[in-house]
């Protein structure tokens, strides 16, 4: 794999993890906060609001969360396509390394 592809893979992984584990949950928490909706976590506790309820920010918060979710989904789709490219076009062992069932 070329150094450009390695850098692209590293960037893709960082973006995927940052979006899925940080940006998406925080934007949802913010959206719920401005909408004055409680978030119950696993039936155990309620998250405190990030900000005071603010109906004027509801549409913006919803838009940010929605686009963050779509971008995260696009990253997952791109990740899948690149993994399939490695397997079927490049015929390398990258996909086999990710899927234990395919390991020898």
C-alpha positions, 0 to 999 in steps of 0.5 A: 500500500502506498504512503498516500493510501496509508495516510488516507486510511489513517485520516478515514479512521480518525474521521470515522471514530471522531464522528461516530464517538464524539461529534454525533453523540455531542450534537444529539445531546446539544439538540436534546438540550435546546429542545428541553428533552431529557436523555436517559442513558441505558435506563440508569441516569439522565444526562444533564443538559449541555445548554439551557432550552432554547427553541430558536436554536432547535432547527439549527441543532437538528440540522447539525445533528442530521448532517453529522449523521449523514456524514458518518453514514457516508464514511461507513459506506466509503470504508466498506467500499474501500475494504471491498476494493482491497479484496476484489481489485487489489486482491490483498489481505486487508479484508481478511485481516479485518474479518476473523472468519476469513483468516487462515 
